[in-house]
């Protein structure tokens, strides 16, 4: 055959790719390739990395006898394929969990054969999802989960709680509720904070909870030093677990709030002067540590303290993890059974809690099992409010001032007048020095009170802002009728 009669290599590659793969784009404009009948999608632009679509395409053509093609032909073919895919249907990709059709959700087992768990209020089973229903995206953080066992009769939950060192039943039921919440992609869940004395097994307990969702390769990590690295780690997995925290600076605290309830990060795209890269994230977050110091009020409403105690009998790491790996299929099966039972149970939605979806999940869990997880959740929020107040001298001073107000009375003053009154109350007759961080202007005081507003409301002190004529004022009220517990304003 003459040279000019040969089919160009890029055309051979393009024809093969379109015959064996499905190409689509996400809302962010990223083009993905999905082998026909397989749910795992790989970005077309991912080159040179393990499991990339470029490698997948090269191996497929070699195994089918088409030979080996040079990099220029592959690049030209993939450029054309990517351009054609930009006009195709838009579909989202998911890591680990995804919403499906008919009210079902899916759990990616991380297996090469694509088998996943379909969870429905009528039951759960293992199957390969329709690629047009679920597209899995996998990274180096996506570990493989074992095939969960059927008909466990709930013994897996008991096995998990026996391996962990939870100090009380309240922490146990909240841990179970959090695990169920991790299997629901549309429900934001508060971040469990595993606390306890040194040697209580906080890191080990955190790993056990994480590996139920992320597999045996899932692990804890140190908090990154900057926001960009943390967002990158969060976007690459489902559960993010930060170990041995001892301090929560304001920037990290604010970022954790965004991770729990959802946010978006935008940065300049690499090798581009005009385009941007979007990262949307809302992920389950887990923390461990003995003490993190002062907790900001907005983060306190998104935390779930789980208390651990020192075990009476110590075991070697090898023995402990060998037993855990052996019972993990039973634990996962029991968790799936309980998830199905909870989702099929009706319960009233608590309207007085900020994390209303998780509070509703707790109410469903209580109705399905007879536990008291919602009561435990309210008690944990109350404890966190105490922690916030104990770490904030301004909050303590406001409550001290409110204690001298008659129930039902309202006091209105400008921010500057409030600052003067609270400062005098704190310094007292002995004129003790003001602490570091005490408000220096009325504006700073007003901003601090806005952060403390939910915490103060939980203690029966309402703070509100208004304007009369041309003057703005801050109003402090002690209602005559006690407020319902945790009736903090919603933001």
C-alpha positions, 0 to 999 in steps of 0.5 A: 500500500502506498504511503498516501493510502495508509490511514493516519494513526490519529484516525485509527486511535480516534475510531478505536476510542469512540468505539470502546469508550464513552466521553462526556464533560462535567459542569466544570468543563473537564472531559472524562472517558468511561469504558463501555459498560464500566462505571469508572471515569478517567479524565482525558487530560490526565497523562503519565499517571497510574491508571490514566486514560492515555495508558488505558487507551494504549493498553487496549489498542496493543491488546487488540492487535492494533500496535503501538502508537507514538505520543504525537498521534495519541496527543492529536487524537485525544485533542480531537476527542476532547473537543468533540466531547465538549458538545456532549451531555453533561454528567457529574463524577463522584468519589466514593458515594453518589446519588442514583435513580429512584431515591437510591445511593451508591457506595463505590467499593473501589474494585477493578470490576466496578462492583458497587453497593446500591443502597435503597430504603427497600434494601441493599445489593451489590451490582455494577451501576449503569454508567449513565447513572453513576460515574466514579472518579478514583484517585490514589486516596480511593482504597478498596473495600471488602465485599460486605456480608449479608444477614449479619443481624447487627453484630458488626456494629457490636464488633466495631464498638468493642474494638473502639474505646468509647467512654459512654453510650452517647459517643457510641450512638453518635459515632454510628449516626455519623457513619450512616451520614457518611453514606448519604452524599446530600446530607452534611454531617458534623465533624466527629472530634475524638477526644480523651486522655493520652493513650485512649486510642484516639488515632486508632479509633479514628482510623477504624471509623475512616476505614469503614468508608475508605478501606484499609488504605485510609489513614489519618493525616496532619493538618496541612500548613496552607488552605490550598493543600487541604482543599486538594486533599479534601477534593481527592477523597471522601472522608478527610481525617486530621490527627492530633490537633492541638490548636485551631487557628481562625483560618483553619477553623473557618476552612473546616466550617466550609468543608463540613457544609460545603464551599467552592474554591477557584484558582488559576488553571495551570499553564493558563493566563485566563482560565480558572479551575473550580473545586467544589467540596463538601466532605465528612471530616474527622478530627482527633486530639486531646485539646484544641484550645478555644473553639470558635462558635461557628465551628462548635455548631459543626462538631460532634465530640466523641469521648474515648477512655484508656483501655484496661487491656493493651493489644499489639497493633498487628493483633488489633488490625488483623482482627479489624480486617477480618471483621470489616466485611461484617461491620460494613454489612451491619452498617448497610443493614442499619442504613436501610432500616434508618432510611425507611423510618419516618421521624419528625425533623427537629427545627431548632438545630443548625445541622437539621439534616443530621438531627433528622438522621438521629431522630430516624435512628432513634425511631428505628433502634430505640437509641437516644442519639438525638438527645446525645447530640443536643447534649454534645452541643450544650457541652460545646457551648460551655467550651466556647463560653469558658474560652471567651471572656467577652461571652462570660462578661455578657452573661454576667451582665445579663444575669442582672437584668429582670426576665423580660426586660430589654436593654438598648445601647449603642455599640460604644455604650455597650463596650464601655459598660462591659469593659467596666464590668470586666475590670471591676473596682480593682481595675484589672487589665483587659485581656488580649483580644478584648474589643477596642472599638464598638464595631469590633464588639458588634462583630464579636457579638454576632459570632457569639449570638447563637451561643448566648441564645442557647443560654437564654440571652438574646442579642439583636441589632436595630436602628432608631431614627439615625442611631444604630443600637444593640439590644440585649434581652432575657426572655421571661419564658425560658428558650427551648434548648439549643434554639440558636438562630439559624444563619 
